[in-house]
Amino acid sequence: MSDWNDKVKRLLKSELVRRGISNSDLANMLEQIGIEETKSSIDSKISRGTFSASFFLQCLTVIGCEKIEIEEYENQLSIAAEQQADYNLKK
């Protein structure tokens, strides 16, 4: 996996974790705007880190993410590395 795929995967996962949104929740939220994705397809896309820019923007839109500071993630890319880890999340 390229570094870029890894970065975008972790960025999306971090935003989901930050908001307490599961991949099942994300599938339901996407359905509300007419995007048909299953939990399994979302799991697969995020796991691979290979998804379209459109999918990325759709996800960020439905979870309410209006701004991303890339520099912030350069130092915190491990936030979504462990699914069961306790995170010190910004409020």
NORFEN-V248481 format. One record per backbone hydrogen bond with DSSP energy under -1.0 kcal/mol. NH is the residue of the N-H (numbers start at 1). CO is the residue of the C=O. E is the energy in kcal/mol with one decimal. If there is no record, write none. Layout:
# NORFEN-V248481
nh=NH co=CO e=E
nh=NH co=CO e=E
This chain:
# NORFEN-V248481
nh=6 co=2 e=-2.1
nh=7 co=3 e=-2.4
nh=8 co=4 e=-2.4
nh=9 co=5 e=-2.2
nh=10 co=6 e=-2.4
nh=11 co=7 e=-2.4
nh=12 co=8 e=-2.3
nh=13 co=9 e=-2.6
nh=14 co=10 e=-2.5
nh=15 co=11 e=-2.0
nh=16 co=12 e=-2.1
nh=17 co=13 e=-2.8
nh=18 co=14 e=-2.9
nh=19 co=15 e=-1.2
nh=20 co=17 e=-1.2
nh=21 co=16 e=-2.7
nh=26 co=22 e=-2.5
nh=27 co=23 e=-2.1
nh=28 co=24 e=-2.0
nh=29 co=25 e=-2.5
nh=30 co=26 e=-2.7
nh=31 co=27 e=-2.0
nh=32 co=28 e=-1.3
nh=33 co=30 e=-1.3
nh=34 co=31 e=-1.8
nh=35 co=30 e=-2.5
nh=42 co=38 e=-2.3
nh=43 co=39 e=-3.1
nh=44 co=40 e=-2.3
nh=45 co=41 e=-2.4
nh=46 co=42 e=-2.7
nh=47 co=43 e=-2.5
nh=48 co=44 e=-2.4
nh=49 co=45 e=-2.1
nh=56 co=52 e=-2.2
nh=57 co=53 e=-2.7
nh=58 co=54 e=-2.6
nh=59 co=55 e=-2.6
nh=60 co=56 e=-2.5
nh=61 co=57 e=-2.3
nh=62 co=58 e=-2.4
nh=63 co=59 e=-1.8
nh=64 co=61 e=-1.1
nh=65 co=60 e=-2.6
nh=74 co=70 e=-1.3
nh=79 co=76 e=-2.1
nh=81 co=78 e=-1.7
nh=89 co=87 e=-1.1
